[in-house]
Amino acid sequence: MSGVIITIIFLGIIIGVITFFLIKSIILPKKIATIEELIKQGKINSAVRTAKHIISKDPRNFEAHYLLGKAYLADNKPDLALIEFKTVNNIGVFGGYCPEEEFRQKIASLYEKFGQIEEALKEFVLLIKLNPENAEYYYKTGELFEKRNKSEKATNYYRKTIELDPNYSMAHYKLGVLLYRGKKTVEAKAELERAIKEQPDNYKAYFYLGKLLKENHDYVGALHAFEKAQKDQEQKVKALIERGGCYMSMNSIDSAISELERALKISKDDKATETLYGRYFLGLCYEKVKNIDKAMENWEKIYTVRPKFKDVAEKISQYQELRTDDRVKDYLTASMDNFYEICK
Protein backbone atom coordinates (compact mmCIF):
# COMPACT_ATOMS: atom_id res chain seq x y z
CA MET A 1 0.00 0.00 0.00
CA SER A 2 2.79 2.40 0.90
CA GLY A 3 4.45 1.64 -2.44
CA VAL A 4 1.29 2.71 -4.29
CA ILE A 5 1.20 5.98 -2.35
CA ILE A 6 4.84 6.67 -3.17
CA THR A 7 4.17 5.94 -6.84
CA ILE A 8 1.17 8.30 -6.85
CA ILE A 9 3.23 11.04 -5.19
CA PHE A 10 6.07 10.49 -7.65
CA LEU A 11 3.69 10.64 -10.62
CA GLY A 12 2.11 13.80 -9.16
CA ILE A 13 5.52 15.45 -8.95
CA ILE A 14 6.33 14.46 -12.53
CA ILE A 15 2.97 15.78 -13.76
CA GLY A 16 3.53 19.02 -11.81
CA VAL A 17 6.98 19.49 -13.29
CA ILE A 18 5.71 18.77 -16.81
CA THR A 19 2.80 21.18 -16.28
CA PHE A 20 5.18 23.86 -15.01
CA PHE A 21 7.44 23.52 -18.04
CA LEU A 22 4.46 23.47 -20.40
CA ILE A 23 3.24 26.73 -18.89
CA LYS A 24 6.72 28.27 -19.03
CA SER A 25 7.59 27.08 -22.53
CA ILE A 26 4.27 27.14 -24.39
CA ILE A 27 1.37 28.85 -22.61
CA LEU A 28 3.20 31.92 -21.20
CA PRO A 29 5.07 32.68 -24.45
CA LYS A 30 1.74 32.61 -26.28
CA LYS A 31 0.27 35.03 -23.76
CA ILE A 32 3.36 37.25 -24.06
CA ALA A 33 2.89 37.32 -27.83
CA THR A 34 -0.76 38.21 -27.24
CA ILE A 35 0.26 41.28 -25.19
CA GLU A 36 2.48 42.54 -28.01
CA GLU A 37 -0.35 42.06 -30.50
CA LEU A 38 -2.88 43.83 -28.26
CA ILE A 39 -0.55 46.85 -27.99
CA LYS A 40 -0.18 46.97 -31.78
CA GLN A 41 -3.99 46.86 -32.13
CA GLY A 42 -4.39 49.71 -29.65
CA LYS A 43 -6.20 47.49 -27.13
CA ILE A 44 -4.20 48.88 -24.26
CA ASN A 45 -6.51 47.94 -21.36
CA SER A 46 -6.55 44.31 -22.48
CA ALA A 47 -2.77 44.35 -22.85
CA VAL A 48 -2.37 45.74 -19.32
CA ARG A 49 -4.74 43.13 -17.84
CA THR A 50 -2.97 40.27 -19.60
CA ALA A 51 0.48 41.46 -18.55
CA LYS A 52 -0.60 41.91 -14.92
CA HIS A 53 -2.11 38.41 -14.91
CA ILE A 54 1.17 36.90 -16.11
CA ILE A 55 3.17 38.91 -13.55
CA SER A 56 0.86 37.71 -10.75
CA LYS A 57 1.81 34.13 -11.69
CA ASP A 58 5.45 34.87 -12.52
CA PRO A 59 6.70 38.10 -10.83
CA ARG A 60 10.13 37.88 -12.48
CA ASN A 61 8.83 37.58 -16.03
CA PHE A 62 10.92 40.35 -17.57
CA GLU A 63 9.05 40.26 -20.89
CA ALA A 64 5.69 40.80 -19.18
CA HIS A 65 7.09 43.72 -17.16
CA TYR A 66 8.60 45.26 -20.29
CA LEU A 67 5.42 44.90 -22.35
CA LEU A 68 3.37 46.28 -19.45
CA GLY A 69 5.70 49.29 -19.50
CA LYS A 70 5.19 49.66 -23.26
CA ALA A 71 1.42 49.49 -22.75
CA TYR A 72 1.64 52.25 -20.14
CA LEU A 73 3.66 54.36 -22.58
CA ALA A 74 0.99 53.85 -25.24
CA ASP A 75 -1.59 54.92 -22.63
CA ASN A 76 0.40 58.11 -21.87
CA LYS A 77 1.41 56.94 -18.39
CA PRO A 78 5.20 57.36 -18.48
CA ASP A 79 5.53 57.29 -14.68
CA LEU A 80 4.04 53.79 -14.50
CA ALA A 81 6.10 52.71 -17.51
CA LEU A 82 9.30 53.76 -15.74
CA ILE A 83 8.39 51.66 -12.70
CA GLU A 84 8.04 48.58 -14.91
CA PHE A 85 11.25 49.31 -16.80
CA LYS A 86 13.14 49.69 -13.51
CA THR A 87 11.88 46.24 -12.54
CA VAL A 88 13.22 44.84 -15.81
CA ASN A 89 16.57 46.50 -15.11
CA ASN A 90 16.70 44.92 -11.66
CA ILE A 91 15.91 41.47 -13.08
CA GLY A 92 18.73 42.01 -15.58
CA VAL A 93 17.60 39.50 -18.22
CA PHE A 94 16.90 40.47 -21.84
CA GLY A 95 15.81 38.82 -25.06
CA GLY A 96 12.63 37.72 -26.80
CA TYR A 97 10.04 40.48 -26.54
CA CYS A 98 12.46 42.58 -24.47
CA PRO A 99 15.51 43.27 -26.66
CA GLU A 100 18.15 45.02 -24.56
CA GLU A 101 18.99 47.85 -26.95
CA GLU A 102 15.36 48.83 -27.47
CA PHE A 103 14.72 48.58 -23.72
CA ARG A 104 17.65 50.84 -22.84
CA GLN A 105 16.57 53.41 -25.42
CA LYS A 106 13.15 53.64 -23.81
CA ILE A 107 14.29 53.74 -20.19
CA ALA A 108 16.97 56.34 -21.01
CA SER A 109 14.32 58.52 -22.64
CA LEU A 110 12.10 58.24 -19.55
CA TYR A 111 14.94 59.03 -17.15
CA GLU A 112 15.66 62.16 -19.19
CA LYS A 113 11.97 63.08 -19.27
CA PHE A 114 11.80 62.96 -15.48
CA GLY A 115 15.04 64.89 -15.02
CA GLN A 116 17.09 61.90 -13.83
CA ILE A 117 20.10 62.89 -15.91
CA GLU A 118 22.64 60.66 -14.15
CA GLU A 119 20.51 57.57 -14.73
CA ALA A 120 19.91 58.52 -18.35
CA LEU A 121 23.66 58.95 -18.83
CA LYS A 122 24.32 55.46 -17.46
CA GLU A 123 21.88 54.01 -19.98
CA PHE A 124 23.44 55.80 -22.94
CA VAL A 125 26.91 54.65 -21.89
CA LEU A 126 25.56 51.08 -21.94
CA LEU A 127 23.93 51.73 -25.33
CA ILE A 128 27.27 52.89 -26.71
CA LYS A 129 28.81 49.62 -25.51
CA LEU A 130 26.00 47.67 -27.18
CA ASN A 131 26.25 49.59 -30.44
CA PRO A 132 29.43 51.70 -30.64
CA GLU A 133 28.77 52.74 -34.25
CA ASN A 134 25.46 54.48 -33.49
CA ALA A 135 26.10 58.24 -33.77
CA GLU A 136 22.79 59.09 -32.08
CA TYR A 137 23.92 57.56 -28.78
CA TYR A 138 27.01 59.77 -28.69
CA TYR A 139 24.89 62.81 -29.54
CA LYS A 140 22.40 62.12 -26.74
CA THR A 141 25.26 61.53 -24.29
CA GLY A 142 26.73 64.88 -25.32
CA GLU A 143 23.38 66.58 -24.71
CA LEU A 144 23.13 65.06 -21.25
CA PHE A 145 26.65 66.13 -20.31
CA GLU A 146 25.78 69.62 -21.55
CA LYS A 147 22.74 69.65 -19.25
CA ARG A 148 25.12 68.90 -16.39
CA ASN A 149 27.34 71.82 -17.49
CA LYS A 150 30.13 69.42 -18.44
CA SER A 151 31.04 71.31 -21.61
CA GLU A 152 34.35 69.57 -22.24
CA LYS A 153 32.81 66.10 -22.09
CA ALA A 154 29.85 67.24 -24.19
CA THR A 155 32.27 68.62 -26.79
CA ASN A 156 34.09 65.30 -26.99
CA TYR A 157 30.85 63.37 -27.55
CA TYR A 158 29.65 65.81 -30.22
CA ARG A 159 32.99 65.40 -31.99
CA LYS A 160 32.60 61.61 -31.85
CA THR A 161 29.07 61.96 -33.26
CA ILE A 162 30.43 63.92 -36.21
CA GLU A 163 33.25 61.41 -36.67
CA LEU A 164 30.65 58.64 -37.08
CA ASP A 165 28.20 60.78 -39.06
CA PRO A 166 29.78 63.87 -40.69
CA ASN A 167 26.36 65.01 -41.97
CA TYR A 168 24.76 65.21 -38.50
CA SER A 169 23.59 68.85 -38.57
CA MET A 170 22.50 69.16 -34.93
CA ALA A 171 25.84 67.78 -33.70
CA HIS A 172 27.65 70.46 -35.73
CA TYR A 173 25.25 73.05 -34.29
CA LYS A 174 25.67 71.94 -30.67
CA LEU A 175 29.44 71.77 -31.05
CA GLY A 176 29.43 75.21 -32.70
CA VAL A 177 27.50 76.73 -29.79
CA LEU A 178 29.90 75.28 -27.22
CA LEU A 179 32.89 76.54 -29.20
CA TYR A 180 31.23 79.97 -29.51
CA ARG A 181 30.74 80.12 -25.74
CA GLY A 182 34.34 79.05 -25.31
CA LYS A 183 35.46 82.01 -27.47
CA LYS A 184 36.81 79.71 -30.20
CA THR A 185 35.17 81.81 -32.88
CA VAL A 186 36.92 80.49 -35.99
CA GLU A 187 36.11 76.86 -35.27
CA ALA A 188 32.63 77.80 -34.02
CA LYS A 189 31.86 79.60 -37.28
CA ALA A 190 32.99 76.57 -39.30
CA GLU A 191 30.75 74.22 -37.29
CA LEU A 192 27.70 76.50 -37.50
CA GLU A 193 28.14 76.94 -41.24
CA ARG A 194 28.48 73.17 -41.65
CA ALA A 195 25.30 72.68 -39.62
CA ILE A 196 23.45 74.99 -42.01
CA LYS A 197 24.98 73.32 -45.06
CA GLU A 198 23.75 69.90 -43.91
CA GLN A 199 20.35 71.23 -42.85
CA PRO A 200 19.38 74.55 -44.46
CA ASP A 201 16.38 74.93 -42.14
CA ASN A 202 18.53 74.68 -39.01
CA TYR A 203 17.46 78.15 -37.90
CA LYS A 204 18.96 77.75 -34.43
CA ALA A 205 22.38 77.55 -36.10
CA TYR A 206 21.61 80.76 -38.01
CA PHE A 207 20.91 82.52 -34.70
CA TYR A 208 24.32 81.74 -33.20
CA LEU A 209 26.04 82.42 -36.50
CA GLY A 210 24.38 85.84 -36.41
CA LYS A 211 25.64 86.49 -32.87
CA LEU A 212 29.15 85.52 -33.91
CA LEU A 213 29.07 87.77 -36.99
CA LYS A 214 27.63 90.64 -34.97
CA GLU A 215 30.43 90.38 -32.41
CA ASN A 216 32.91 90.49 -35.30
CA HIS A 217 31.21 93.70 -36.53
CA ASP A 218 29.93 92.02 -39.71
CA TYR A 219 26.51 93.61 -39.28
CA VAL A 220 25.27 92.94 -42.81
CA GLY A 221 26.08 89.24 -42.48
CA ALA A 222 24.55 89.16 -39.00
CA LEU A 223 21.33 90.80 -40.21
CA HIS A 224 20.97 88.12 -42.89
CA ALA A 225 21.57 85.33 -40.35
CA PHE A 226 19.06 86.77 -37.86
CA GLU A 227 16.52 87.17 -40.67
CA LYS A 228 16.78 83.41 -41.24
CA ALA A 229 16.75 82.69 -37.49
CA GLN A 230 13.33 84.36 -37.16
CA LYS A 231 11.75 81.34 -38.83
CA ASP A 232 12.28 79.43 -35.58
CA GLN A 233 9.33 80.63 -33.51
CA GLU A 234 11.11 79.90 -30.22
CA GLN A 235 13.82 82.43 -30.98
CA LYS A 236 11.95 84.91 -33.19
CA VAL A 237 11.81 87.58 -30.46
CA LYS A 238 15.53 87.19 -29.71
CA ALA A 239 16.41 87.34 -33.41
CA LEU A 240 14.45 90.58 -33.90
CA ILE A 241 16.12 92.14 -30.85
CA GLU A 242 19.52 91.14 -32.20
CA ARG A 243 18.61 92.72 -35.54
CA GLY A 244 17.68 95.87 -33.66
CA GLY A 245 21.08 95.78 -31.97
CA CYS A 246 22.80 95.47 -35.36
CA TYR A 247 20.96 98.51 -36.69
CA MET A 248 21.87 100.44 -33.53
CA SER A 249 25.54 99.63 -34.11
CA MET A 250 25.14 100.81 -37.72
CA ASN A 251 23.48 104.01 -36.42
CA SER A 252 20.32 103.18 -38.39
CA ILE A 253 18.09 104.16 -35.49
CA ASP A 254 14.77 104.18 -37.36
CA SER A 255 15.39 100.63 -38.58
CA ALA A 256 16.42 99.60 -35.06
CA ILE A 257 13.19 101.03 -33.63
CA SER A 258 11.16 99.14 -36.24
CA GLU A 259 12.79 95.77 -35.40
CA LEU A 260 12.58 96.28 -31.64
CA GLU A 261 8.92 97.32 -31.83
CA ARG A 262 8.20 94.15 -33.84
CA ALA A 263 9.94 92.04 -31.22
CA LEU A 264 7.99 93.55 -28.33
CA LYS A 265 4.71 93.25 -30.21
CA ILE A 266 5.03 89.46 -30.53
CA SER A 267 6.66 88.84 -27.13
CA LYS A 268 4.36 86.82 -24.88
CA ASP A 269 6.27 87.37 -21.65
CA ASP A 270 6.88 90.91 -20.40
CA LYS A 271 9.16 89.54 -17.66
CA ALA A 272 11.45 87.54 -19.96
CA THR A 273 15.04 88.77 -19.99
CA GLU A 274 15.09 89.16 -23.78
CA THR A 275 11.91 91.28 -23.60
CA LEU A 276 13.49 93.54 -20.99
CA TYR A 277 16.58 93.97 -23.16
CA GLY A 278 14.36 94.75 -26.14
CA ARG A 279 12.60 97.48 -24.16
CA TYR A 280 15.87 98.83 -22.83
CA PHE A 281 17.40 99.12 -26.29
CA LEU A 282 14.19 100.63 -27.64
CA GLY A 283 14.38 103.23 -24.87
CA LEU A 284 17.96 104.03 -25.90
CA CYS A 285 16.85 104.45 -29.51
CA TYR A 286 14.08 106.85 -28.54
CA GLU A 287 16.53 108.71 -26.31
CA LYS A 288 18.89 109.05 -29.26
CA VAL A 289 16.16 110.58 -31.45
CA LYS A 290 15.17 112.79 -28.48
CA ASN A 291 11.73 111.22 -28.00
CA ILE A 292 12.12 111.17 -24.24
CA ASP A 293 8.47 110.39 -23.49
CA LYS A 294 8.70 107.15 -25.50
CA ALA A 295 12.05 106.31 -23.93
CA MET A 296 10.65 106.82 -20.42
CA GLU A 297 7.59 104.74 -21.27
CA ASN A 298 9.79 101.73 -22.04
CA TRP A 299 12.16 102.19 -19.12
CA GLU A 300 9.27 102.54 -16.68
CA LYS A 301 7.75 99.28 -17.93
CA ILE A 302 11.09 97.61 -17.22
CA TYR A 303 11.25 99.21 -13.77
CA THR A 304 7.85 97.81 -12.74
CA VAL A 305 9.08 94.29 -13.56
CA ARG A 306 12.75 94.45 -12.54
CA PRO A 307 13.77 97.71 -10.80
CA LYS A 308 17.48 96.85 -10.78
CA PHE A 309 17.71 96.04 -14.49
CA LYS A 310 20.84 97.75 -15.86
CA ASP A 311 20.61 101.54 -15.30
CA VAL A 312 16.85 102.05 -15.80
CA ALA A 313 16.44 103.58 -12.33
CA GLU A 314 19.11 106.16 -13.15
CA LYS A 315 17.60 106.81 -16.58
CA ILE A 316 14.17 107.41 -15.08
CA SER A 317 15.60 109.66 -12.38
CA GLN A 318 17.63 111.58 -14.96
CA TYR A 319 14.63 112.42 -17.11
CA GLN A 320 11.94 112.66 -14.43
CA GLU A 321 12.20 116.47 -14.34
CA LEU A 322 11.11 116.65 -17.96
CA ARG A 323 7.59 115.85 -16.89
CA THR A 324 7.38 118.94 -14.73
CA ASP A 325 9.69 121.43 -16.43
CA ASP A 326 9.06 122.13 -20.12
CA ARG A 327 12.17 124.32 -20.29
CA VAL A 328 14.43 121.40 -19.37
CA LYS A 329 12.60 119.23 -21.89
CA ASP A 330 13.14 121.82 -24.63
CA TYR A 331 16.81 122.02 -23.68
CA LEU A 332 17.42 118.26 -23.81
CA THR A 333 15.38 117.52 -26.91
CA ALA A 334 16.30 120.56 -28.98
CA SER A 335 17.78 120.30 -32.44
CA MET A 336 21.17 121.94 -32.98
CA ASP A 337 19.65 125.17 -34.36
CA ASN A 338 17.11 125.40 -31.56
CA PHE A 339 19.78 124.58 -29.01
CA TYR A 340 21.78 127.65 -30.03
CA GLU A 341 18.61 129.71 -29.88
CA ILE A 342 17.84 128.52 -26.34
CA CYS A 343 21.39 129.28 -25.19
CA LYS A 344 21.26 132.92 -26.33
C-alpha positions in Angstrom: 0.0 0.0 0.0 2.8 2.4 0.9 4.4 1.6 -2.4 1.3 2.7 -4.3 1.2 6.0 -2.4 4.8 6.7 -3.2 4.2 5.9 -6.8 1.2 8.3 -6.9 3.2 11.0 -5.2 6.1 10.5 -7.6 3.7 10.6 -10.6 2.1 13.8 -9.2 5.5 15.4 -8.9 6.3 14.5 -12.5 3.0 15.8 -13.8 3.5 19.0 -11.8 7.0 19.5 -13.3 5.7 18.8 -16.8 2.8 21.2 -16.3 5.2 23.9 -15.0 7.4 23.5 -18.0 4.5 23.5 -20.4 3.2 26.7 -18.9 6.7 28.3 -19.0 7.6 27.1 -22.5 4.3 27.1 -24.4 1.4 28.8 -22.6 3.2 31.9 -21.2 5.1 32.7 -24.4 1.7 32.6 -26.3 0.3 35.0 -23.8 3.4 37.3 -24.1 2.9 37.3 -27.8 -0.8 38.2 -27.2 0.3 41.3 -25.2 2.5 42.5 -28.0 -0.4 42.1 -30.5 -2.9 43.8 -28.3 -0.6 46.8 -28.0 -0.2 47.0 -31.8 -4.0 46.9 -32.1 -4.4 49.7 -29.6 -6.2 47.5 -27.1 -4.2 48.9 -24.3 -6.5 47.9 -21.4 -6.6 44.3 -22.5 -2.8 44.3 -22.9 -2.4 45.7 -19.3 -4.7 43.1 -17.8 -3.0 40.3 -19.6 0.5 41.5 -18.5 -0.6 41.9 -14.9 -2.1 38.4 -14.9 1.2 36.9 -16.1 3.2 38.9 -13.5 0.9 37.7 -10.8 1.8 34.1 -11.7 5.4 34.9 -12.5 6.7 38.1 -10.8 10.1 37.9 -12.5 8.8 37.6 -16.0 10.9 40.4 -17.6 9.0 40.3 -20.9 5.7 40.8 -19.2 7.1 43.7 -17.2 8.6 45.3 -20.3 5.4 44.9 -22.3 3.4 46.3 -19.4 5.7 49.3 -19.5 5.2 49.7 -23.3 1.4 49.5 -22.8 1.6 52.2 -20.1 3.7 54.4 -22.6 1.0 53.8 -25.2 -1.6 54.9 -22.6 0.4 58.1 -21.9 1.4 56.9 -18.4 5.2 57.4 -18.5 5.5 57.3 -14.7 4.0 53.8 -14.5 6.1 52.7 -17.5 9.3 53.8 -15.7 8.4 51.7 -12.7 8.0 48.6 -14.9 11.2 49.3 -16.8 13.1 49.7 -13.5 11.9 46.2 -12.5 13.2 44.8 -15.8 16.6 46.5 -15.1 16.7 44.9 -11.7 15.9 41.5 -13.1 18.7 42.0 -15.6 17.6 39.5 -18.2 16.9 40.5 -21.8 15.8 38.8 -25.1 12.6 37.7 -26.8 10.0 40.5 -26.5 12.5 42.6 -24.5 15.5 43.3 -26.7 18.2 45.0 -24.6 19.0 47.9 -27.0 15.4 48.8 -27.5 14.7 48.6 -23.7 17.6 50.8 -22.8 16.6 53.4 -25.4 13.2 53.6 -23.8 14.3 53.7 -20.2 17.0 56.3 -21.0 14.3 58.5 -22.6 12.1 58.2 -19.6 14.9 59.0 -17.2 15.7 62.2 -19.2 12.0 63.1 -19.3 11.8 63.0 -15.5 15.0 64.9 -15.0 17.1 61.9 -13.8 20.1 62.9 -15.9 22.6 60.7 -14.2 20.5 57.6 -14.7 19.9 58.5 -18.4 23.7 58.9 -18.8 24.3 55.5 -17.5 21.9 54.0 -20.0 23.4 55.8 -22.9 26.9 54.6 -21.9 25.6 51.1 -21.9 23.9 51.7 -25.3 27.3 52.9 -26.7 28.8 49.6 -25.5 26.0 47.7 -27.2 26.3 49.6 -30.4 29.4 51.7 -30.6 28.8 52.7 -34.3 25.5 54.5 -33.5 26.1 58.2 -33.8 22.8 59.1 -32.1 23.9 57.6 -28.8 27.0 59.8 -28.7 24.9 62.8 -29.5 22.4 62.1 -26.7 25.3 61.5 -24.3 26.7 64.9 -25.3 23.4 66.6 -24.7 23.1 65.1 -21.2 26.7 66.1 -20.3 25.8 69.6 -21.6 22.7 69.7 -19.2 25.1 68.9 -16.4 27.3 71.8 -17.5 30.1 69.4 -18.4 31.0 71.3 -21.6 34.4 69.6 -22.2 32.8 66.1 -22.1 29.8 67.2 -24.2 32.3 68.6 -26.8 34.1 65.3 -27.0 30.9 63.4 -27.5 29.6 65.8 -30.2 33.0 65.4 -32.0 32.6 61.6 -31.8 29.1 62.0 -33.3 30.4 63.9 -36.2 33.2 61.4 -36.7 30.7 58.6 -37.1 28.2 60.8 -39.1 29.8 63.9 -40.7 26.4 65.0 -42.0 24.8 65.2 -38.5 23.6 68.9 -38.6 22.5 69.2 -34.9 25.8 67.8 -33.7 27.7 70.5 -35.7 25.2 73.0 -34.3 25.7 71.9 -30.7 29.4 71.8 -31.1 29.4 75.2 -32.7 27.5 76.7 -29.8 29.9 75.3 -27.2 32.9 76.5 -29.2 31.2 80.0 -29.5 30.7 80.1 -25.7 34.3 79.1 -25.3 35.5 82.0 -27.5 36.8 79.7 -30.2 35.2 81.8 -32.9 36.9 80.5 -36.0 36.1 76.9 -35.3 32.6 77.8 -34.0 31.9 79.6 -37.3 33.0 76.6 -39.3 30.8 74.2 -37.3 27.7 76.5 -37.5 28.1 76.9 -41.2 28.5 73.2 -41.7 25.3 72.7 -39.6 23.5 75.0 -42.0 25.0 73.3 -45.1 23.8 69.9 -43.9 20.3 71.2 -42.8 19.4 74.6 -44.5 16.4 74.9 -42.1 18.5 74.7 -39.0 17.5 78.2 -37.9 19.0 77.8 -34.4 22.4 77.6 -36.1 21.6 80.8 -38.0 20.9 82.5 -34.7 24.3 81.7 -33.2 26.0 82.4 -36.5 24.4 85.8 -36.4 25.6 86.5 -32.9 29.2 85.5 -33.9 29.1 87.8 -37.0 27.6 90.6 -35.0 30.4 90.4 -32.4 32.9 90.5 -35.3 31.2 93.7 -36.5 29.9 92.0 -39.7 26.5 93.6 -39.3 25.3 92.9 -42.8 26.1 89.2 -42.5 24.6 89.2 -39.0 21.3 90.8 -40.2 21.0 88.1 -42.9 21.6 85.3 -40.3 19.1 86.8 -37.9 16.5 87.2 -40.7 16.8 83.4 -41.2 16.7 82.7 -37.5 13.3 84.4 -37.2 11.8 81.3 -38.8 12.3 79.4 -35.6 9.3 80.6 -33.5 11.1 79.9 -30.2 13.8 82.4 -31.0 12.0 84.9 -33.2 11.8 87.6 -30.5 15.5 87.2 -29.7 16.4 87.3 -33.4 14.4 90.6 -33.9 16.1 92.1 -30.9 19.5 91.1 -32.2 18.6 92.7 -35.5 17.7 95.9 -33.7 21.1 95.8 -32.0 22.8 95.5 -35.4 21.0 98.5 -36.7 21.9 100.4 -33.5 25.5 99.6 -34.1 25.1 100.8 -37.7 23.5 104.0 -36.4 20.3 103.2 -38.4 18.1 104.2 -35.5 14.8 104.2 -37.4 15.4 100.6 -38.6 16.4 99.6 -35.1 13.2 101.0 -33.6 11.2 99.1 -36.2 12.8 95.8 -35.4 12.6 96.3 -31.6 8.9 97.3 -31.8 8.2 94.2 -33.8 9.9 92.0 -31.2 8.0 93.6 -28.3 4.7 93.3 -30.2 5.0 89.5 -30.5 6.7 88.8 -27.1 4.4 86.8 -24.9 6.3 87.4 -21.6 6.9 90.9 -20.4 9.2 89.5 -17.7 11.4 87.5 -20.0 15.0 88.8 -20.0 15.1 89.2 -23.8 11.9 91.3 -23.6 13.5 93.5 -21.0 16.6 94.0 -23.2 14.4 94.8 -26.1 12.6 97.5 -24.2 15.9 98.8 -22.8 17.4 99.1 -26.3 14.2 100.6 -27.6 14.4 103.2 -24.9 18.0 104.0 -25.9 16.9 104.5 -29.5 14.1 106.9 -28.5 16.5 108.7 -26.3 18.9 109.0 -29.3 16.2 110.6 -31.5 15.2 112.8 -28.5 11.7 111.2 -28.0 12.1 111.2 -24.2 8.5 110.4 -23.5 8.7 107.2 -25.5 12.0 106.3 -23.9 10.7 106.8 -20.4 7.6 104.7 -21.3 9.8 101.7 -22.0 12.2 102.2 -19.1 9.3 102.5 -16.7 7.8 99.3 -17.9 11.1 97.6 -17.2 11.2 99.2 -13.8 7.9 97.8 -12.7 9.1 94.3 -13.6 12.8 94.5 -12.5 13.8 97.7 -10.8 17.5 96.9 -10.8 17.7 96.0 -14.5 20.8 97.7 -15.9 20.6 101.5 -15.3 16.9 102.1 -15.8 16.4 103.6 -12.3 19.1 106.2 -13.1 17.6 106.8 -16.6 14.2 107.4 -15.1 15.6 109.7 -12.4 17.6 111.6 -15.0 14.6 112.4 -17.1 11.9 112.7 -14.4 12.2 116.5 -14.3 11.1 116.7 -18.0 7.6 115.9 -16.9 7.4 118.9 -14.7 9.7 121.4 -16.4 9.1 122.1 -20.1 12.2 124.3 -20.3 14.4 121.4 -19.4 12.6 119.2 -21.9 13.1 121.8 -24.6 16.8 122.0 -23.7 17.4 118.3 -23.8 15.4 117.5 -26.9 16.3 120.6 -29.0 17.8 120.3 -32.4 21.2 121.9 -33.0 19.7 125.2 -34.4 17.1 125.4 -31.6 19.8 124.6 -29.0 21.8 127.6 -30.0 18.6 129.7 -29.9 17.8 128.5 -26.3 21.4 129.3 -25.2 21.3 132.9 -26.3 
